[in-house]
């Protein structure tokens, strides 16, 4: 009997090692993807600013409109891709997004002074961010949904690689500048495609596939999450957190750096690189904290640190002050780990597919993304025009909404 237990233990350890190897591949793919995505972060705003002949307010409004259009596309794309991913698997859609973005970034590289090309690229490539990350996150849930704590740990690990990508991408992009950053980004998307094609094994088993129905194509797919009180509150908590997500605020970050600190493309790139470092370190630190205290105490801590960090950024008037705020951000980047993990648990209890849960949540966030860029860009324009000098106002708004998110999460009261 002892020998049988030892044999079972060895088999279990071997299976865990296989799962972790597959999860690591997902994390590396995420890092490569975010390297390609963020390579153009420090260069797009200066390119649009140049097209707008140096007018920061007009640039803010133009870039806000780009992001809003990207979110409108997500409203249609998210539910469809989520359902299709639950039927056809994750790999197909993780390969589709790099192809689309590589093509669009190549067009921008060919026509760097075209505002219309910037619009087309930002709208479609922005919506493709979710098209890649959603099936990747669903793949993690495929591997670890049987263990809430492990899923939370690997979500934090995933965010660490996410941070590695957002560190390397802006660093390279700021050195290249303009059209060259878009061209190399397209090549990096193709490298991501090749990596997934050669290393990634499909994680969705045949027994878990859910048939796609056209009747499921729904622009308000997120409403399914609100049929249950717990998933509804969790979705609300995540929605409030999303107002501070880096992908939703990096345009305002760039304009803040230009307006307040007088940064150019190289300095904006250094700032964005540092944000990536804090994300990478934050993912590692978050994993350790979750292991020690659990998901719920970690969520409280990370939300508080994000709120404090955003308020600190809002008062920054020097490089040292801004980078101190970034140091505080380290502990808040993975604040959604608990929310998303519990949403999988309670969503699956309602017979929702893993990618369907992510897509429904993404559908909700897409509506918010429609509002966020316009809201922040107009808030920034108002706060810095007609004699007003309050460029940090968007950051104070993020701080307030983050604390509201924590209260909503506590009201959900998810159980381990």
N, C-alpha and C positions, 0 to 999 in steps of 0.2 A: 504493500500500500504506500509506503514511504517512497519507493522508487517511482510509483505511478504519479504521486504528487509532484515529485521532482521533475518528471517528464512533462507533466502538464505545465509546470512553472516555466520550464525551458521553452516549451512551445509558445506560451503566452509572451515571453520576453522576445522571442523571434518575431512574432506577429507585431508586437509594439514597435520593434525596430524597423519593420517594413513600413508601418504606418508613418513613423516619424521621418523616414527617408522620403516618402512621397510628399509629406507635408513640407519638407525642406525644399523640394523641387518647386512647389507652389510658391514658397516664400522668395526663392531666387528669381522666379519668373516675375513676381510682383516687383522686386527690386529693379529688374531690367526694364519692365514696363514704365515704372515711375521715373527712371533715368531718362527715358525717351520723352515722356510727357513734360517733365520739368526743365528739360534742356532749353526750351523756348520761353520759360517763365521770365528770366531777366531781360529778354530781348524784345518780346512782343510789345510791352508798354512803351519803351523808347521808340520803336518803329512806328507805332500809332501816333505817339506824341510828335514825331517828326512830320508825319503825314498831316497832322492837325496844326502844324507850324508853331509848336511849342505851347499851345493852350492846354493847361492841365485840366481845367473844368470840362472842356469839350472832349478831351481824351477820356476822362472818367466816365462821362455819359456814353461815349461810343463803346468803350469796353464793357460797361454795364449792360448795354443793349446786346452785345455779342453773347455775353454769358446768359442773359435771359432767353435769347433765342435757342441756345444750346439746351437750356432746361425745358423749353417747350417741346423740342424734339424728343427729349427723354420721356415726356409724358406719354408719347405714343410708343416709343421703343421699349421702355422698361418692362411693362406687363407682357409684351409679346416675347421678348428674349427670355424673360424668366420662365414662362410656360414652356417655351421650346427647349430650354436648357434642361428642364425636368423630364422631357421626353427623349431628347437626342443626346443628352450628356453635356459635360462642361467643356471638353476639349475643342469642339467645333467653334464655339463662340469665343474662346480665348485665342483662337487663331484668326478669326475674322477681324477683330478690332485692330490688331497691328497692321493688317493689310490696308484697311481704310485710312488709318492715320498716316501711314508711310506715303500713300499716294497724295493725300492732301498737303502734307508738309513739303513734299517735293514741289508742288505747285506754288506754294508760298515762296520757297527758295528761288523759283524761277521768276516770280513777280513780286519782289519785296516791297515795292512802293504802291501796291494796289490795295486800297482800303476794302474793296469788295472781296478780294481774295482772302484778306485777313478775316473778314466776316464769315465767309463760307467755311474756312478752316476752323475757326474758333467754334462755330455753331456745331459742326458735325464731329470734329475731333473731340470737342468737350463732352458730347453725349457718349462717345465711344469709351471714355474713361470708365463709366459705369458698366458699359457693355463687356469690358474685360474684368473689372474687379468683382462684379456680381457673381459670375460663374466660378471665379477663383475662390471667393468666400464660401460659395455653396459647396465647392469641392472639399474645403476644410471641414465643413459641417458633415459631408458624406463620411469623412474619415473618423470624426470624433464626436458626433452627435450623441453617441451612447454614454458619453462622459462629459458632463457640463464643465467640470473644472479643467479637464484637458483641452476642451474647445476654447475656453477662456485663455488658457496659457498659450496655445498656439495662435490665437488671434493676436495676442500681444507680441509674439515672436514675428508674426506676419507684419505687424506694424513696425517692427524694428527694421525689417528689410525694406518696407515702404520708405522708412526714413533714410536708409542707405541710398536708395534711388533718388530721393529728393535732396540728398547732399551732393551726389556726384553730378546729376543732371545740370543744375544751375551753375556749378563750378565750371563745367565744360562749356556750357552755353555762353556764359559771360566772357569767357576767353575768346570764343569764336566770333560772337556778335552777329546780329542781323541774319541775312540769308544763309550763311554757313551753319548757324546753329540749327536752323530748320532742316537743312540737308542732312547733317549728321544725325539729327533726331530721327529722320525717316529711315536711315540705315540701322539705327538702334532698334526701331520697331521691327525691322526685318530680322535682326538678330534674335529678338524675343520670339518671333514666329518660329524660327529655326530651332531654338532651344525647346519650346513647347512641343513641337512636332517630333523631336527626337528623344525626349526624356520623359514627358508627361504621360502617365497611364490613366485612362479614364477611371474616375472614382465612383460614378453612378452605376450601381448594379442594375441588371435587367429587372430584378424584382421590385425595385424602387421607382422605376420610370412611371410617369403619369402622362396619360394621353392628352395631347394638345387639342383643344376645341376652340373653334373660332368665336364661340359665344363667350369664351373667357377673355377675349380682347376687350379690355375695359379701361377707359381713361381715368376711372376712379377706383382702380383695383385696391387702393389702400384702404377703402372702406371695410374690406373683409377683416382687417386687423382690429377694427373697432367693434366687431360683433362680440368680442370678449373683453371684459373690463381690464384684465391684466395686460393683454397684448395692446389694447388701445392706449393705456397709460405709458407702456414702454415705447410705443411708437411716438407718442407725444414727447416723451423725454428725449428720444433720439432726434426728433425734429427740432427741438429747442437747442440741442447741442450743435446741430448742423449749421446754425448761424455763425459759429466760430470755426468751422472746419477750414483747414488751410486752403483747400481747393476753392472755397467760396470767398476767401478774403485776400488771396495773394495779389489781385489787381489793386485793392485798396492799400495793401502793404507797400507795393511799389510806388504808388502815388504819394503815400505818406512819407516814404523815404525821399522822394524827389522834392516834395513841397517843404518838408520840415528840416531835413538834413542835407538837402542839395546833392543827393547821390546821383551818379551817372550809372551807365550799364554795368561797369565793372564792380562798383560798390554794391549795386542792387544784387548782382550775382553772388558776391561774398555774403550778403545778408541772407539770401535764399539758401545758400549752401549751409550757413549756420543753422537755419531753421531745420534743414535736413539732418544735421548732426544731432540736434535736440530730439528730433523724431526717432532717430536710430537708437540713441542712448535711452530715450524715454521708453521705447519698446522693451529694451532689456531690463530696465529698472522696474517697469510695470509688471513684467513676468515674475520678478522676484517678490514684489509686493503682493501679487495675487496668490503666490504660493504660500506666503506667510500669513496673510490675514483674510483671504477670500475675496470674492468678486464684489460683494456689497460694500464693505469698508473701503475697498480700493476705489470704487466709483465715487464715493463721497470725497475722498482725498483728491482724486484727479480733477473732479469738477471744481473744487475749491481752489486748487492751484491754477487751473486755467482762468478762472474768474480774476484771481489776484494778478496773474501775469498779463491779462488783457488790460486791466486797469493801469498797471504799471506802464505798458506800452502807450496807452493813451496820454500819459503825462510826459513821455520821453521828448527831450529837446536836444539830446546829444547822443553820439554813437554809444558811449559807455552805458547810458541809461537804457537805450534800446536793446543792447545786447544783454543787459541784466534782465530785462523782461523776457528775452528769449530763453535765458537760463531757467526762468520760472515755468515757461511753456513746456520744458522737458517732462514735467510730471503730469501734464494734462493731455498730451497728444493721444493717448490710448484710452481716453475716458469713455469711449463708446463700447469698449470690450465687454463690459458687463451687460449693458443694454442689449447689444446684438446677440449675445450668447443666450440670455434668458428669453429673448424673442423667438429664437429657434426652438427652445424647449416648449414654450407655450403655444407657438404657432403649429408645430408638428402635432401637438395634442388635439388640434382642430382639423387634422388630416390635410394640412397644407404641405406642399412640397418645399424642400429646403430653398431651392432657387425662387420658388413662388413667394416665399416669405420675404426674401431679400428684394425681389422685384416689387412686391407690394409696398415695402418700406421705401424702396427707391422711387416708386411712383409718388409717394407722399413728399419725399425730399425734393423731387423734381418740381412740384408745385411751389415749394418754398424757394428753390433755386431761381424760379421765375421772378420772385420778389426780391431776393437777397441782393443781386447785383445792382438793380435799379434803386433799391432802398439805400444801400451803402453809398453808391456813386452820387445820388442826389443829396444824401445826408452830408457827404464829404464836400460836395459843391456848395451847399448851403452854409456849412460851417466855415468855409474858407473864402466866402465872397461878401461883398458889401460891407467891408470893414470888420467882418467876424474873423476871429483867429482861434478856432477850436478844431484843429485837424484830427484830434484824438477822439472825437465824439463817437465814431463807429465802434471803437474799442470798448468804450464804456457801455454801449448798448449790448455788445457781446457778453460782457461780464455779467450784466443783469440777467440776460436770457439764460446763461449757463447756470446761475443759481436757481432760476425757475425750473430748469431741467432737473436739477437734483431733487427739488421738492416733488416733482412729478414722479420721478423714479421711486422715491420713498413711498409715495401714495400707491404705486403699483404693488409694492411689497412682494416681490418674487421669492419663491422658495427654492432652495438648492435641491 
